[in-house]
Amino acid sequence: MTNQKGFSLIELLIVVAIIGIIAAIAVPNLLQSKAAANEASAISSIRAIVTSEITYSATVGSGSYAAALTNLSAQKLIDSVLGSGTKDGYNYVLTGATNTFVVTASPTTPGTTGNRYFFSDESGVIRYDTAAVATSASNPL
Protein backbone atom coordinates (compact mmCIF):
# COMPACT_ATOMS: atom_id res chain seq x y z
CA MET A 1 0.00 0.00 0.00
CA THR A 2 2.53 2.56 -1.12
CA ASN A 3 0.02 4.55 -3.21
CA GLN A 4 -2.23 5.99 -0.49
CA LYS A 5 -4.06 9.26 -1.09
CA GLY A 6 -5.72 11.58 1.42
CA PHE A 7 -4.88 13.60 4.52
CA SER A 8 -3.49 12.30 7.76
CA LEU A 9 -5.19 12.96 11.09
CA ILE A 10 -2.44 15.41 12.07
CA GLU A 11 -2.92 17.44 8.89
CA LEU A 12 -6.69 17.64 9.49
CA LEU A 13 -6.18 18.74 13.11
CA ILE A 14 -3.81 21.49 12.01
CA VAL A 15 -6.36 22.78 9.49
CA VAL A 16 -9.12 22.75 12.13
CA ALA A 17 -6.86 24.62 14.57
CA ILE A 18 -6.08 27.29 11.96
CA ILE A 19 -9.78 27.74 11.19
CA GLY A 20 -10.47 28.09 14.93
CA ILE A 21 -7.82 30.80 15.29
CA ILE A 22 -9.21 32.72 12.31
CA ALA A 23 -12.74 32.46 13.75
CA ALA A 24 -11.54 33.70 17.15
CA ILE A 25 -10.09 36.77 15.49
CA ALA A 26 -13.05 37.45 13.16
CA VAL A 27 -16.06 37.00 15.49
CA PRO A 28 -15.37 39.99 17.83
CA ASN A 29 -14.91 42.27 14.81
CA LEU A 30 -18.19 41.02 13.39
CA LEU A 31 -20.00 41.77 16.66
CA GLN A 32 -18.51 45.28 16.78
CA SER A 33 -19.66 45.88 13.22
CA LYS A 34 -23.20 44.77 14.12
CA ALA A 35 -23.27 47.14 17.12
CA ALA A 36 -22.05 50.01 14.92
CA ALA A 37 -24.77 49.24 12.37
CA ASN A 38 -27.40 49.21 15.14
CA GLU A 39 -26.19 52.61 16.37
CA ALA A 40 -26.38 54.06 12.85
CA SER A 41 -29.91 52.71 12.56
CA ALA A 42 -30.81 54.25 15.92
CA ILE A 43 -29.55 57.67 14.81
CA SER A 44 -31.56 57.39 11.60
CA SER A 45 -34.66 56.33 13.53
CA ILE A 46 -34.30 59.26 15.95
CA ARG A 47 -34.13 61.61 12.94
CA ALA A 48 -37.24 60.00 11.46
CA ILE A 49 -39.13 60.41 14.76
CA VAL A 50 -38.12 64.07 15.09
CA THR A 51 -39.25 64.77 11.52
CA SER A 52 -42.50 62.89 12.13
CA GLU A 53 -43.18 64.88 15.30
CA ILE A 54 -42.75 68.16 13.43
CA THR A 55 -45.06 66.92 10.66
CA TYR A 56 -47.60 65.69 13.23
CA SER A 57 -47.56 69.07 15.01
CA ALA A 58 -48.04 71.00 11.76
CA THR A 59 -50.85 68.80 10.45
CA VAL A 60 -52.83 66.53 12.77
CA GLY A 61 -51.74 67.91 16.15
CA SER A 62 -52.74 71.54 15.56
CA GLY A 63 -49.51 72.72 17.18
CA SER A 64 -49.19 69.91 19.72
CA TYR A 65 -46.75 67.04 19.44
CA ALA A 66 -47.70 63.36 19.48
CA ALA A 67 -47.69 61.83 22.95
CA ALA A 68 -46.32 58.42 21.92
CA LEU A 69 -44.84 56.43 19.05
CA THR A 70 -48.19 54.73 18.50
CA ASN A 71 -49.74 58.10 17.60
CA LEU A 72 -47.10 58.64 14.90
CA SER A 73 -47.53 55.09 13.64
CA ALA A 74 -51.33 55.46 13.50
CA GLN A 75 -50.90 58.52 11.28
CA LYS A 76 -48.47 56.54 9.05
CA LEU A 77 -45.65 58.99 9.82
CA ILE A 78 -43.37 56.14 10.97
CA ASP A 79 -43.50 52.44 10.17
CA SER A 80 -45.12 49.89 12.47
CA VAL A 81 -41.76 48.38 13.49
CA LEU A 82 -40.47 51.69 14.82
CA GLY A 83 -43.94 52.43 16.18
CA SER A 84 -43.69 49.30 18.34
CA GLY A 85 -40.78 50.87 20.22
CA THR A 86 -38.12 48.28 19.36
CA LYS A 87 -35.99 48.20 16.22
CA ASP A 88 -32.51 46.90 15.34
CA GLY A 89 -31.33 46.26 18.89
CA TYR A 90 -32.65 49.53 20.36
CA ASN A 91 -35.69 50.46 22.46
CA TYR A 92 -37.34 53.81 21.68
CA VAL A 93 -39.42 55.93 24.04
CA LEU A 94 -41.31 59.06 22.97
CA THR A 95 -43.05 61.44 25.33
CA GLY A 96 -44.80 64.42 23.86
CA ALA A 97 -46.86 67.34 25.09
CA THR A 98 -48.23 70.60 23.74
CA ASN A 99 -44.96 72.40 22.97
CA THR A 100 -42.31 69.80 23.69
CA PHE A 101 -41.32 66.21 23.08
CA VAL A 102 -38.44 63.93 24.05
CA VAL A 103 -37.32 60.78 22.25
CA THR A 104 -34.70 58.39 23.62
CA ALA A 105 -33.08 55.27 22.21
CA SER A 106 -31.42 52.72 24.49
CA PRO A 107 -29.66 49.51 23.45
CA THR A 108 -31.68 46.41 24.34
CA THR A 109 -28.46 44.73 25.53
CA PRO A 110 -25.88 47.42 26.34
CA GLY A 111 -22.44 46.50 25.07
CA THR A 112 -23.82 43.92 22.63
CA THR A 113 -26.53 45.52 20.49
CA GLY A 114 -25.06 49.01 20.95
CA ASN A 115 -22.72 51.07 23.10
CA ARG A 116 -24.38 54.50 23.06
CA TYR A 117 -27.71 55.88 24.28
CA PHE A 118 -29.38 58.59 22.18
CA PHE A 119 -31.67 61.56 22.90
CA SER A 120 -33.39 64.28 20.92
CA ASP A 121 -36.13 66.84 21.47
CA GLU A 122 -37.91 69.55 19.49
CA SER A 123 -34.56 71.26 18.80
CA GLY A 124 -33.67 68.34 16.51
CA VAL A 125 -30.18 67.98 17.99
CA ILE A 126 -29.29 64.33 18.57
CA ARG A 127 -27.26 63.75 21.71
CA TYR A 128 -25.55 60.63 23.04
CA ASP A 129 -24.15 59.17 26.24
CA THR A 130 -22.09 56.03 26.69
CA ALA A 131 -22.87 55.34 30.34
CA ALA A 132 -26.59 55.95 30.85
CA VAL A 133 -29.76 57.20 29.17
CA ALA A 134 -28.87 60.36 27.26
CA THR A 135 -30.40 63.70 28.25
CA SER A 136 -30.42 67.28 27.00
CA ALA A 137 -27.07 67.74 28.79
CA SER A 138 -25.39 64.88 26.88
CA ASN A 139 -22.85 65.27 24.09
CA PRO A 140 -24.24 66.30 20.69
CA LEU A 141 -23.36 64.12 17.69
Residue frames relative to the residue before (quaternion, step in Angstrom):
aa qw qx qy qz dx dy dz
M 1.0000 0.0000 0.0000 0.0000 0.00 0.00 0.00
T 0.1799 0.8051 -0.5398 0.1673 3.55 0.58 1.12
N 0.6998 0.4529 -0.2588 0.4879 3.62 1.20 -0.32
Q 0.2104 0.7890 -0.5474 0.1831 3.60 0.69 1.04
K 0.1386 -0.7759 0.6118 0.0669 3.55 -1.09 0.80
G 0.5552 0.5919 -0.4584 0.3623 3.57 -1.13 0.66
F 0.5437 -0.6087 0.4737 0.3309 3.54 -1.37 -0.05
S 0.4373 -0.6674 0.5283 0.2903 3.53 -1.13 0.61
L 0.6716 -0.4936 0.3680 0.4121 3.56 -1.28 0.30
I 0.6283 0.5370 -0.3317 0.4549 3.60 0.99 -0.76
E 0.6591 0.5034 -0.3128 0.4630 3.59 0.90 -0.88
L 0.6534 0.5046 -0.3115 0.4706 3.61 0.97 -0.78
L 0.6506 0.5090 -0.3185 0.4650 3.61 0.98 -0.79
I 0.6295 0.5262 -0.3348 0.4634 3.58 1.02 -0.73
V 0.6497 0.5100 -0.3118 0.4698 3.59 0.96 -0.85
V 0.6559 0.4994 -0.3122 0.4721 3.60 0.94 -0.85
A 0.6417 0.5171 -0.3257 0.4634 3.61 0.99 -0.77
I 0.6481 0.5083 -0.3179 0.4696 3.61 0.96 -0.81
I 0.6426 0.5051 -0.3228 0.4772 3.60 0.96 -0.80
G 0.6384 0.5291 -0.3207 0.4578 3.61 1.00 -0.76
I 0.6501 0.5044 -0.3137 0.4739 3.59 0.98 -0.81
I 0.6491 0.5067 -0.3149 0.4720 3.59 0.93 -0.86
A 0.6546 0.5043 -0.3129 0.4683 3.61 0.96 -0.83
A 0.6472 0.5241 -0.3250 0.4482 3.60 0.98 -0.78
I 0.6605 0.4806 -0.3008 0.4922 3.57 1.12 -0.59
A 0.7249 0.4841 -0.2479 0.4227 3.60 0.90 -0.93
V 0.6337 0.5826 -0.3489 0.3704 3.63 0.92 -0.83
P 0.6655 0.4829 -0.3438 0.4536 3.69 0.78 -0.77
N 0.6382 0.5168 -0.3302 0.4655 3.60 1.02 -0.75
L 0.6291 0.5314 -0.3266 0.4639 3.57 1.05 -0.73
L 0.6624 0.4993 -0.3030 0.4692 3.59 0.97 -0.84
Q 0.6381 0.5121 -0.3259 0.4736 3.60 1.04 -0.74
S 0.6338 0.5258 -0.3253 0.4647 3.58 1.04 -0.74
K 0.6396 0.5201 -0.3179 0.4683 3.59 1.01 -0.81
A 0.6529 0.5021 -0.3145 0.4718 3.61 0.95 -0.85
A 0.6474 0.5076 -0.3194 0.4703 3.60 0.99 -0.79
A 0.6396 0.5106 -0.3216 0.4762 3.60 1.02 -0.74
N 0.6350 0.5196 -0.3255 0.4699 3.60 1.02 -0.77
E 0.6512 0.5095 -0.3173 0.4645 3.60 0.99 -0.80
A 0.6391 0.5111 -0.3250 0.4740 3.59 0.99 -0.78
S 0.6403 0.5120 -0.3165 0.4771 3.57 1.04 -0.75
A 0.6387 0.5273 -0.3242 0.4571 3.58 1.02 -0.79
I 0.6358 0.5150 -0.3260 0.4735 3.59 0.97 -0.80
S 0.6591 0.5024 -0.3015 0.4715 3.57 0.93 -0.89
S 0.6612 0.5062 -0.3057 0.4617 3.59 0.97 -0.82
I 0.6124 0.5303 -0.3432 0.4753 3.60 1.05 -0.75
R 0.6466 0.5129 -0.3185 0.4663 3.60 0.94 -0.86
A 0.6507 0.5142 -0.3156 0.4610 3.58 0.96 -0.85
I 0.6550 0.5087 -0.3132 0.4627 3.60 0.97 -0.81
V 0.6431 0.5133 -0.3263 0.4652 3.59 0.95 -0.86
T 0.6585 0.4993 -0.3048 0.4735 3.59 0.90 -0.89
S 0.6573 0.5103 -0.3053 0.4631 3.59 0.99 -0.84
E 0.6298 0.5288 -0.3345 0.4603 3.59 1.02 -0.74
I 0.6513 0.5016 -0.3153 0.4741 3.58 0.95 -0.83
T 0.6479 0.5044 -0.3097 0.4795 3.59 0.98 -0.83
Y 0.6367 0.5306 -0.3190 0.4597 3.58 0.96 -0.90
S 0.6699 0.5087 -0.2979 0.4513 3.58 0.89 -0.96
A 0.7091 0.4687 -0.2606 0.4578 3.58 0.96 -0.87
T 0.7621 0.3528 -0.1954 0.5065 3.60 1.11 -0.53
V 0.8331 0.2381 -0.1010 0.4889 3.57 0.08 -1.29
G 0.7327 0.4882 -0.2443 0.4064 3.58 0.91 -0.93
S 0.2943 -0.7817 0.4998 0.2292 3.60 1.22 -0.20
G 0.7909 -0.2902 0.1344 0.5217 3.56 0.91 0.96
S 0.6698 0.4493 -0.3013 0.5087 3.59 1.21 -0.27
Y 0.4410 -0.6846 0.5159 0.2660 3.54 -1.17 0.61
A 0.5973 -0.5499 0.4380 0.3860 3.57 -1.26 0.40
A 0.4578 -0.7148 0.4691 0.2439 3.55 -1.03 0.82
A 0.8118 0.0644 0.0011 0.5803 3.60 1.14 -0.52
L 0.6700 -0.4970 0.3733 0.4060 3.54 -1.30 0.32
T 0.6133 0.5688 -0.3538 0.4186 3.59 1.05 -0.70
N 0.6099 0.5451 -0.3520 0.4550 3.60 1.11 -0.62
L 0.6651 0.4883 -0.2969 0.4807 3.58 0.99 -0.84
S 0.6496 0.5139 -0.3073 0.4684 3.56 1.04 -0.79
A 0.6411 0.5287 -0.3244 0.4519 3.60 1.00 -0.79
Q 0.7018 0.4303 -0.2571 0.5062 3.59 1.12 -0.64
K 0.4435 -0.7224 0.4184 0.3262 3.59 1.36 0.13
L 0.3810 0.7187 -0.4891 0.3147 3.57 1.11 0.72
I 0.7479 0.1186 -0.1120 0.6435 3.57 1.30 -0.39
D 0.5708 -0.6050 0.4194 0.3637 3.58 -1.16 0.41
S 0.6654 -0.5385 0.3478 0.3825 3.56 -1.25 0.42
V 0.5933 0.5573 -0.3785 0.4406 3.62 1.09 -0.54
L 0.6887 0.4386 -0.2750 0.5077 3.59 0.85 -0.91
G 0.6270 0.5537 -0.3260 0.4404 3.57 1.07 -0.71
S 0.6097 0.5554 -0.3498 0.4444 3.59 1.19 -0.46
G 0.5220 -0.6677 0.3922 0.3577 3.58 1.22 -0.37
T 0.7469 0.2838 -0.1974 0.5680 3.60 1.25 -0.05
K 0.1909 0.7692 -0.5887 0.1595 3.55 -0.82 1.04
D 0.8769 -0.0237 -0.0002 0.4800 3.57 -1.02 0.90
G 0.7674 -0.4057 0.2065 0.4514 3.58 0.76 1.03
Y 0.6854 0.4241 -0.2873 0.5175 3.60 1.24 0.26
N 0.2793 -0.7140 0.6178 0.1747 3.54 -1.25 0.64
Y 0.1797 -0.7961 0.5748 0.0596 3.57 -0.89 1.02
V 0.0504 -0.7722 0.6333 0.0140 3.54 -1.05 0.86
L 0.0645 -0.7852 0.6158 0.0008 3.55 -0.89 1.04
T 0.0086 0.7573 -0.6530 0.0029 3.53 -0.96 0.93
G 0.0188 -0.8196 0.5714 -0.0385 3.53 -0.74 1.07
A 0.0943 -0.7650 0.6354 0.0470 3.52 -1.29 0.50
T 0.7991 -0.2973 0.1987 0.4833 3.57 -1.25 -0.29
N 0.8476 0.0737 -0.0279 0.5248 3.62 0.60 -1.03
T 0.7579 0.3239 -0.2067 0.5272 3.59 1.15 0.26
F 0.0193 0.7671 -0.6401 -0.0381 3.53 -1.28 0.36
V 0.1537 -0.7546 0.6322 0.0850 3.54 -1.29 0.49
V 0.0364 -0.7740 0.6320 0.0121 3.56 -0.96 0.91
T 0.0593 -0.7905 0.6095 0.0084 3.56 -0.95 0.95
A 0.1328 -0.7543 0.6372 0.0854 3.53 -1.25 0.57
S 0.0327 -0.7985 0.6002 -0.0327 3.55 -0.77 1.12
P 0.5021 -0.6470 0.4643 0.3372 3.61 -0.94 0.77
T 0.5069 -0.6544 0.4621 0.3183 3.59 -0.97 0.81
T 0.7629 0.0817 -0.0551 0.6389 3.57 1.14 -0.69
P 0.2849 -0.7938 0.5063 0.1798 3.61 -0.01 1.24
G 0.7734 0.3012 -0.2588 0.4940 3.53 -0.95 0.97
T 0.7383 0.3509 -0.2175 0.5334 3.60 1.19 -0.41
T 0.7829 0.2786 -0.1603 0.5326 3.59 0.68 -1.06
G 0.7884 -0.1113 0.0697 0.6010 3.59 1.26 -0.26
N 0.3491 -0.7550 0.5233 0.1851 3.55 -1.22 0.51
R 0.7483 0.3565 -0.2015 0.5219 3.59 1.21 -0.34
Y 0.3120 -0.6936 0.6219 0.1864 3.53 -1.30 0.62
F 0.1916 -0.8099 0.5490 0.0766 3.59 -0.98 0.85
F 0.0907 -0.7762 0.6240 0.0032 3.54 -1.26 0.64
S 0.1342 0.7546 -0.6415 0.0311 3.53 -1.23 0.56
D 0.1460 -0.7652 0.6205 0.0901 3.54 -1.28 0.39
E 0.7974 -0.3183 0.2045 0.4702 3.58 -1.25 -0.30
S 0.5511 0.6016 -0.4027 0.4150 3.62 1.21 -0.25
G 0.4127 -0.7301 0.4478 0.3101 3.58 1.20 -0.54
V 0.5203 0.6209 -0.4215 0.4076 3.59 1.27 -0.05
I 0.2458 -0.7576 0.5879 0.1414 3.57 -0.81 1.02
R 0.0999 -0.7987 0.5933 0.0076 3.54 -0.83 1.07
Y 0.1493 -0.8007 0.5749 0.0777 3.58 -1.17 0.50
D 0.0879 -0.7427 0.6606 0.0659 3.51 -1.36 0.39
T 0.3438 -0.7592 0.5157 0.1987 3.57 -1.03 0.72
A 0.7095 0.4777 -0.2577 0.4495 3.59 1.20 -0.38
A 0.8110 0.0023 0.0582 0.5822 3.59 0.95 -0.81
V 0.7410 -0.3724 0.2876 0.4792 3.56 -1.33 0.01
A 0.4446 -0.7150 0.4822 0.2422 3.56 -0.80 1.07
T 0.1447 -0.7747 0.6129 0.0571 3.55 -1.20 0.67
S 0.7193 -0.4196 0.3195 0.4522 3.56 -1.30 -0.09
A 0.6577 0.4938 -0.3110 0.4763 3.61 1.22 -0.29
S 0.5052 0.6702 -0.4166 0.3492 3.61 1.26 -0.10
N 0.6820 -0.4953 0.3656 0.3949 3.54 -1.34 0.23
P 0.3742 -0.7021 0.5436 0.2676 3.62 -0.91 0.79
L 0.5677 -0.5920 0.4420 0.3631 3.58 -1.19 0.52
